[in-house]
Amino acid sequence: MTTVTLPLAQPGDLIIIRGVIAFMAMAIICPGLIYLNYVRLPKVFPNWVKPHPLTQGIMVLIASVYIVVGAWYIYVKLLG
């Protein structure tokens, strides 16, 4: 992969692009995990499998940070 992409751009730019894509993916994956663990999982498995409410709060906080910072990054890139 490096031999194909290296002539296209400097490695620093590619590393930044990859980091931004990974960051945006986490902003999408975190709400999906919250939905899976707290909505779908309890309907299929017994209650003892459901994660602790403290971890739910932490996960919501983490997902919120990813979404807010991702939106902020897009805003800064588009509007300067």
C-alpha positions in Angstrom: 0.0 0.0 0.0 2.8 2.4 0.8 4.5 1.9 -2.6 1.2 3.0 -4.2 0.4 6.0 -2.0 3.8 7.4 -1.3 4.2 9.1 -4.7 0.7 10.6 -4.4 1.3 12.7 -1.3 3.8 13.3 1.5 3.6 10.7 4.3 2.6 13.3 6.8 -0.5 14.2 4.9 -1.5 10.5 4.6 -1.0 10.0 8.3 -3.2 12.9 9.1 -5.9 11.8 6.7 -5.8 8.3 8.2 -6.1 9.7 11.7 -9.1 11.8 10.8 -10.9 8.9 9.2 -10.3 6.7 12.2 -11.5 9.5 14.5 -14.7 9.9 12.5 -15.2 6.2 12.5 -15.2 6.2 16.3 -17.8 8.9 16.3 -20.0 6.5 14.3 -19.1 3.3 16.1 -19.6 4.6 19.7 -23.4 5.4 19.4 -23.8 2.0 17.6 -22.1 0.2 20.6 -24.4 2.1 23.0 -27.4 1.0 21.1 -26.2 -2.6 20.9 -25.3 -2.9 24.6 -28.2 -1.1 26.2 -31.1 -1.6 23.8 -30.6 -4.8 21.8 -28.5 -6.9 24.2 -31.0 -6.9 27.2 -33.8 -8.2 24.9 -31.8 -11.2 23.9 -29.7 -12.1 27.0 -30.4 -12.1 30.7 -30.0 -8.9 32.8 -26.7 -9.9 34.3 -25.1 -9.5 30.9 -26.2 -5.8 30.7 -23.2 -3.5 31.4 -23.2 -1.4 34.6 -24.9 2.0 34.5 -21.6 3.7 35.3 -20.1 2.3 32.1 -23.1 3.5 30.2 -22.5 7.0 31.4 -18.8 6.8 30.5 -19.6 5.5 27.1 -22.1 8.2 26.4 -19.5 10.8 27.5 -16.9 9.3 25.2 -19.3 9.1 22.3 -20.3 12.8 22.9 -16.7 13.9 22.9 -16.0 12.1 19.6 -19.1 13.6 18.0 -18.5 17.1 19.2 -14.8 17.2 18.3 -15.5 15.6 14.9 -18.1 18.2 14.2 -15.8 20.9 15.4 -13.0 19.6 13.1 -15.4 19.6 10.1 -16.5 23.1 10.9 -12.9 24.4 11.2 -11.9 22.7 7.9 -14.9 24.0 6.0 -15.2 27.5 7.3 -11.6 28.1 8.4 
